């Protein structure tokens, strides 16, 4: 049981127009099936030629009805021809998701979030499953199992943080966690995150007025242009262009 995934690389391989969902997550569903916490990356396959997408999720205390999902165009190739690094920093104060050393999302804990912020010990899971019921245009396109088996490779898993059991110095462990490089959002990191989100963010629950009606999540304050750039259902109005080049600022974020 851990408090952070510092580093994980994985790649996917499929020989079909549609790929299943590859997911890496922190979760405690097995211990708390009715009020579990969860943080995850989900790589979403798509129709051939339409590019992969990546989704980040955050649930606290079973708050799936108030899930803080976000989705982005993936600017890198996740198949075996290009292995990339994914990381989640989870502290009592914030959660940061990374792609190739670049922060792509930060959730800052505020008191009004209550139990929606993950707070119970979680384990690390990796899964591959059929997510086409919702991942491809609301389930319009299905996985063709004639092309199975589907495969994903995971490597270089690095964990750091405070164990769920007794530790010799719990306060010192928390300090180390809060001051770890992956948890501290320096100005250069925030600038890189803004650049990624401006270019690649395609959906955010913060702007989904169809699913959440008048609900405004208290931590949703990082989209400076307000609602004007988003449709009522949280989808971006901006046209996205696929990028075949790596993230331009990744080397400075190592």
C-alpha positions, 0 to 999 in steps of 0.5 A: 500500500503506497502514497504515490507512483513515482514512475511507471512506463508502459506500452500497448499493442493492438492489431485492430481499429479499436483497442481496449482500455489500458488502465493503471490505478491506485485503488482500495476497492477490495478493502472498501467496496462501497466507499473506495478511493481511486486515482488512475490513468486510462489509455483509450483506444480509438478508430484507426487514424483517430489517435489515442486519448488518455483519461485521468480519474479521481474518486474519493470515498466512493464518489463515482457519481461526482467523478473528476474525470478529464480527457486529453489527446495523447501527443505521443504514441503509446504502442511498443514503438514508443514507450512513455512514462506515467506518474501520479503524485498523491499527497494530503495536499494535492494530486499531480498526474505526469506524462513523460515528466510533464505535469498534465493535471493538478488537483489541489485539496480544499476543505469543501471537497470533504471525503471526495479527496482520496485519503485511505491507503491504496494499492497499485493495479494494472488492467486491460479491458474493453472500454468501448461501451463509453470510450469511442463516441459513447459506445458507437464503435466496439472492439473486434475480438477477432484481433485478440489477444490484446497486450500491454507491457509495464516496466520500471515501476517506482514507488515511494511514500508512506506505508499503510502500516506502522512506520518508524517516523510517520511525521518525517515520512509525510514531510518527505512526501510533501517535499518530494520533487514530484509533489512540488509544483514549481512555476516552470512545472505550472507553465508546462502544465498550462501549455499541455492543457491548452493544447490537449485537454478535450474534456473536463468534469469541471465544465460538464453542466449536463452531467453535473447540472449546477454543481461546481467542484470547489477545486476547479479554478485552473481554467482561466477562460471560464466556460467560454471554451467548453460546451455544456457537456464539458467537451472543448470547443477548440479543434485539436491537431494531432502531434507526432512530436514528443512533448517539447518541454519534457526534458526540463521536467525530469 
